[in-house]
């Protein structure tokens, strides 16, 4: 990031339908996806939460704790001073499954049978608060609820805390467990879900997204802090930006202009020209209007000879407030492995989307360069991150 200290990623952890851990995410990005929605089936929180803790935590909080534990382990178990470390997590719908269950209990059995833990299980900040308490992190503990841009915004906000010297370490990411019957019915009647049960980002026959549960957490550190403890560095957070469409509560701005401005601002924050970007991990939900607006935004910034474009959602499904964090993790893994995963489900690229260099069929080899990750949410929220390979040379003083 242009102002302040350099910010690096030293740990990643994830939970999704394909399994627990970054390895499971990477395999999911490279293998043919299963049909249908992507719940975390057979979820067992016992490796991370005892029985009482699990009973008093909604699934979105349980996922966040597991992803945070995995990320901290991957980072080599750093032990930052509590006041110098924080948590920033994103979510779109938080404890909606708990709320739905308790509404039914009240309707069927009366108000006295509603759990006294309903409010702390439902509240959006429960996941961040639980992670903060678990690791004794007494710096900023914040929750971002900008719909499907929340995970991306959370990482950008966390990186600024580190760059500004407010924190040396921040756990950042997103978590979601929103597959309640009511939420699913709402998306169905909205006609946002794929009728075929297959997410096909940027495909000519795309007809909506498939819903996923999951979480991803990244350990962000000041580079000098990571160097001092001899940490392995996965990537650097080079820039971030946020804009609003100011257009519609659910539909994107058709010309993609506000999204394009978000991309431009993220590149400016990173101090990079568009030509420096080596890949775009697109929001790419597989909705007709969403993909079209995003394609227009990317073409406006990069022109007809833009970088390779991929999207994770054909493989992972759409995890709403966790999606940006899962996709940022996918970019980190792409930097590590030297491969750009293909857009799962994409068979016939939509010619109406313009000259996007879509990665299809098989992974594409690349030499790690700065990469852009984009997220766009209901409400017109736009978020972008620029991530790059681990830094070289001396630390930049804050």
N, C-alpha and C positions, 0 to 999 in steps of 0.2 A: 504494500500500500504506500502511496507516495509520501504521506506525512507520518513521521514517527518511526517506531521500531519495526523491524521485519517480523512477520508472523508466519510460523511454520506449523505443519501438521505432523505430529509425532505418534498419533494413535488413531485407529479407526475401529469401530465396532458396529455390528448391525444385526437386526432380527427381521426376517421376512419369511414368506411362505416356503421358500426353497430351503430354509435352514437358518441356523444361528452362526454368526461370524462372517467376516469379510470374504473368506474363501467360498462360502455358500452363495454370497452375492455375485462374486466373479463367475462362478460356474453357471449361475442362472443367466447371466448376460451372454454366455457363449453357447448355451444349449437351446434346443427348440422348447418353447414355453408350453405348459399344459393349457388346455382350454378352461374357460370359466374364471370366476372370481378367485382371489388369492388370500383366503384366511390363513392365519398361522395355526394350522390344524394340530391338535394334540399338544397344545402349548402347556409346558410344565415350568412354572416359575421357581420351583424349589432350589435349583442351583444358585439363585440370587436372592431369594426372599424366603423367610421361614413361613410356616403355615398361617400364623396370625397376620404377619405383614401382608401376605398375598391376599388374604380375605378382605383386608381393609384398603386395597389398592386396585383401581380399575386397570384393565388390560393395558391401556395406553401408558400408565405409570409403570407397570411391570415391564413392558417392552423397553421403556427408557432406562430403567435401572440395569437391565441386562445389557443393553447396548453400551451404556456408560462403563459398566464393569469390564466388558470386553475391550473397549477402547483404552481404558486405563492400563489394563494388562498388556495390550499391544504397545503402549507407550513406555513400558518398562516400569510401571508403578511409580510415577513421580509423586513426591510428597511435598507439594507446595505449602507454604504458610497459608493458613485458612483465609486471612484477610487479603491475600494477594491472588486469590483464585476465585473463579466464579462459574456460573452456569447460565447459559442462554439456550432455551429449547423452544421449538415451534410446534404448534398443533392447530388443526382446523376445528375439530369437533370434540376434542377432549373426552370426557367421560360420558358420552352420549349413551353408550350401551348400559351403563349403570343407571342413568336417569330413566331410560325406557323401562328397565326391569322394576325400578322402584315405583314408577307411575302405575304399572300394572298391579303391583302388590297393594298400593293404596286403593286402587279402584276395586280390587277383588276382596281385600281382607281388612281394609280400613287404615287410617293414618297412623295408628299406634304400632302397626307392624312395619312401618318404613324404617329402614336402617338408620341409626344415629350417625353412621359414617357416610351417608349419602352425599352431603355437601362437600366434605374433603375429598371424596372419591371423584366427584363430578367436576370440581373447579379446574379450569384450564392450567393453573399454576401448580397443580399437585405434582406433576412429573418433575418439574424443575426443583421444586421444594424438596421432594424426596431424594433426588440425586444430590442436592446441596447438603442435606442432612447426613446422607450416607457417607460422604467423603469429607465432611467437616469444612466445606468451602464457604467462607464468610464474606467473600466479596459480592459483587452484584449477582442476584439470582432473579432472572427475568424470563418472561414467557411472551412469545410473539404469536399472534393469532390472525395472520394475514392470509387465511385460507390456504390455497395450494402453493403460495409463495413463502409460507411461514418458515420452513426449514432453511431455505436459502437466506431469508432475511436474518434468521437467528445466527447463522454462521457469519454473515457480514457484520452484524452488530457485535458479536463476540470478538471478531478480528480487530475491530476498531478499539475495543476495550484494551486489547493487548498492545496494539500499535501506539495508543495514547499513554501507555504506562499505568493505566488504572489497575490492570491485572498482569501477572506474569503468565498465568495459565487459565484457560477457560474451556470447560466442556460445552460443546455446542452441537446442535443438531435438531432433529424433529422426531415426533412420535405420533402414531395414530392407530386407533382401534375402533373404527366407526361403522362397522358392518352390522348395525342394528336393523331390525326389520323396517322401522319407520324411515330411516335414512335411505336404505336401499329402495324402498317404495317411492320415496321422493325423487330420487335420481331416475327411477324407471319412468315415472309419469312425466318427468322433465324431458325424457327421451335422450338422456345423456349417456346411458349405458349401451354397450354394444349388444345388438340383438343376436349376434352370432356367438357371443361369448369370447371373442378374440379381439384384442387390441391391435390395431394396424396403423400405427403412426405414419402419416404422410402417404398412405396407400390410396389409390383411386377409389377403392371400395370401403374405406374406413367408415365406421358407423357408431363410434363412441368408445368409451373406455371400459375396462374391467376394474373392479374395486379391489384394493389390497389393504392388508394390515401390515404394520411393521414400524421399525425405528432405526435410526442411524445416529451415532454420536462420533464427533471428531475431537481429539485433544489438540487444542491450539496453544502454542507457546511462543513467547518471545524467542527469537533465534539464539540470542546470547544465553538465555536460560537453558535451552536445549543443548547448546554446546558445552556449557559448564558441567552438565551431568552426563555428557557423552551419549545423548539420546540418538537413536536412529531417526532421521528426518525423511518423511515420505514425500512431502510437497511443500510449496509455499503459497500462502494466500496473497495474491498480488493486487487484487482490487475487488470492489463491490459497489453496487448501486441499487437504488430503489426509485421507482416512479409510479404514478397512477394514471390510468386511462381517463378517469373522470367522465365515463361514458355510460355504463350500464352495470347493473348489479351482477349479472351473470355472463352476458355476451362480451367478447373482447372488442376493442376498438378495431373496426374492420381493416383499416389501412396499416395497422401495426405501428403507428408513428410513436406512440408513447413507449412501447416495448423497444423500438429501435433506439430511442433516446436513452433508455435504461442501459442498453448494450454499450452505447457510445460513452456514457458516463462511467461505466465500469472499466472500459478500456482507458479512459482518461485517468481514473484513479490508479490504474496499474502502470500508467506511463507508457502505454503501448499503442502502436498503430494497428488498424485492423489486419494488416498483412502479417503481423507477428503471431496471430492466433493459429494454432495447428489443428484444433478440433472444436466443434460445438456439441455439447451434450444438451440437446434441445428438450424443452418441456414436453412437446410431442405427445399429447394425450390420445390422439386418434379421433378427436371430434372434427367435424368438417370445418367449422368456422375457426376453431382454435388453431388448428394446424395451418390454415390459410393465413391468418393474421400473423402468426409467428414466421411463416415463410417470407411474407412481405417485409417484416422487420429485419430479418437476417439479410435479405437481398438488398435492402436499403443501406445497410451498414457495410456489407462485404462485397456487393456487386455480383457480377455474373461468374466470377472466378473465386468464390469463397472457399473456406476450409471444409474438410469433411464434416458431415453432420450425422449424428446418431441420436437415438432416444432410448432410454432404458425401459419405458413403460410397457412396451410390447412384451418384455421379459418379466418385469417385476409386478405389473399392474400399477394402478394409481393409488398411492398411499396418502394422498391429500397433503396434510401438513408435514408429513415425513418425507414426501417425495423429493424435495430439493436436497435434503440431507443424504438420502440414499444415492441421488445422482451425483452429488459432490464426492461421495465415497467412491462411486463408479469412476469418476474422473481420476481420483487419486490412484485407484487400482490400474487404470489405463496407463497412467504415467509410469507406474512401477513395472508393468508387464510389457510395455511397448506394443500394445495392441489396442485398436479401437473396435469395440464390439459392434456387431451389425444391429440394425433396427429390426428387432424380432417382429415377425408378422407382416413385414413389408414385402410384397410380391410385385405389384405393379405401381411404381411411383406415379402420383397424380401429376400429369403434365401442367395442370393449372397452377401448380405451386411455384413455377419458375425454375431457375437454374441451380437448385440445391444439389450439392455433391453428397448424396445420401449413401451411407455405408450399407450395402445389402448383401445378403447371402452368407458371407463369411467375415471373420474379423479382418481388419486391415492393419498391416504393420505400419508403425510410424516411429519417428524419432521424437522423443518427448520434448514438447514445446508448451508454451502457455495455452491453456484451454479455457473455453467459456462454458459455463453452466447457467441455463436460463430457467426461470420459474414464473408462471403467470397464474393468478388466482382470481376466483370470484370476488367481485368488488372492484375489479380493475387493478389489482395489485401486481406490480412487475418487480422481479428481483433477479439480479445477475451477479455471478461470482466469476472471477478470473483466478485460476489456479495454475501453478507452474511447477517445474521440477525443483528439487531442493536447491537452495541458493549456494553459490560459490563465493569464495573470498571472505573478507572481513565483515564483521557485524557493522550495521549502520546505527550510530548512536541515536537514542531517543531525545 
